[in-house]
C-alpha cells in the first residue's frame, strides 16, 4: 500500500508540474520583459546609466566661472619740468687789423666771413682766391678787419693795344653789360672768349677774359679803365670727408 501511495503522489506531482510549469515560466518571462522595458525607459530619461566591463573612473568636467577682469590701471608718470638751458652766445672779438685764421674742417669762405663780419670777396682778394679755388682744413687765411675796404683795382698798363686780352675779377653786382661798357668791349665777344652759354652765368670771384677796346666811345674822352687785381688761384671751400 505504501508503495502504491508514493507512486500515486509522484504521478500527481508530475502532472501538476507539467500542467502549471509553462504558466510559471511564461509569467516569469512577462515579468522580465516588463522590468527590461522599465529599465530602458528610465535609461532614456537619464535616470539610470549602464556601464559594462571594468569600472570606469568618472571624468570631472571643470566648471568655469566668468570672472570679470578689471582693467589694470597704468600709473601716470609725473614728468619733471624740462629746463631748457639758455645757449651762451660766443662773442667773436672784432679784429682791429688783418689776422691769420687756420681753416677748420667744415669751414667755407662764406661761413668764415659771416663769423667775423667781413666781406668774403675781400677775403678772396687778400688771399688770392677765385671762384674756382678750393679751401682745405689746415690752410691759413688772412682775414681783414670789418672796417677794411676792398683792395683797390690795379690800373691797366698805358698804351694797351686794341683787342688785348685782360683778366677781370668779377665783383658782386657786376653784369656782362657793365663789364663790356667799362672795357669798351661787347657782350658777345666776352661770351665767346669765355665759352659762355648765356650772359647771366657770372659769379663774384670768377675770372673772365675780356677783349679790350673793341669799340670806340661815342662821346667824351677815352675812359681809363682799371681792373681788379687777379691773384694766384688757391682754395675757397672745404670738401666733405
C-alpha positions, 0 to 999 in steps of 0.5 A: 500500500505504501508503495502504491501511495508514493507512486500515486503522489509522484504521478500527481506531482508530475502532472501538476508540474507539467500542467502549471510549469509553462504558466510559471515560466511564461509569467516569469518571462512577462515579468522580465520583459516588463522590468527590461522595458522599465529599465530602458525607459528610465535609461532614456530619461537619464535616470539610470546609466549602464556601464559594462566591463571594468569600472570606469573612473568618472571624468570631472568636467571643470566648471568655469566661472566668468570672472570679470577682469578689471582693467589694470590701471597704468600709473601716470608718470609725473614728468619733471619740468624740462629746463631748457638751458639758455645757449651762451652766445660766443662773442667773436672779438672784432679784429682791429687789423688783418689776422691769420685764421687756420681753416677748420674742417667744415669751414667755407669762405662764406661761413668764415666771413659771416663769423667775423663780419667781413666781406668774403670777396675781400677775403678772396682778394687778400688771399688770392682766391677765385671762384674756382679755388678750393679751401682745405682744413689746415690752410691759413687765411688772412682775414681783414678787419670789418672796417677794411675796404676792398683792395683797390683795382690795379690800373691797366698798363698805358698804351694797351693795344686794341683787342688785348686780352685782360683778366677781370675779377668779377665783383658782386653786382657786376653784369656782362653789360657793365663789364663790356661798357667799362672795357669798351668791349661787347657782350658777345665777344666776352661770351665767346672768349669765355665759352659762355652759354648765356650772359647771366652765368657770372659769379663774384670771384670768377675770372673772365677774359675780356677783349679790350677796346673793341669799340670806340666811345661815342662821346667824351674822352677815352675812359681809363679803365682799371681792373681788379687785381687777379691773384694766384688761384688757391682754395675757397671751400672745404670738401666733405670727408 
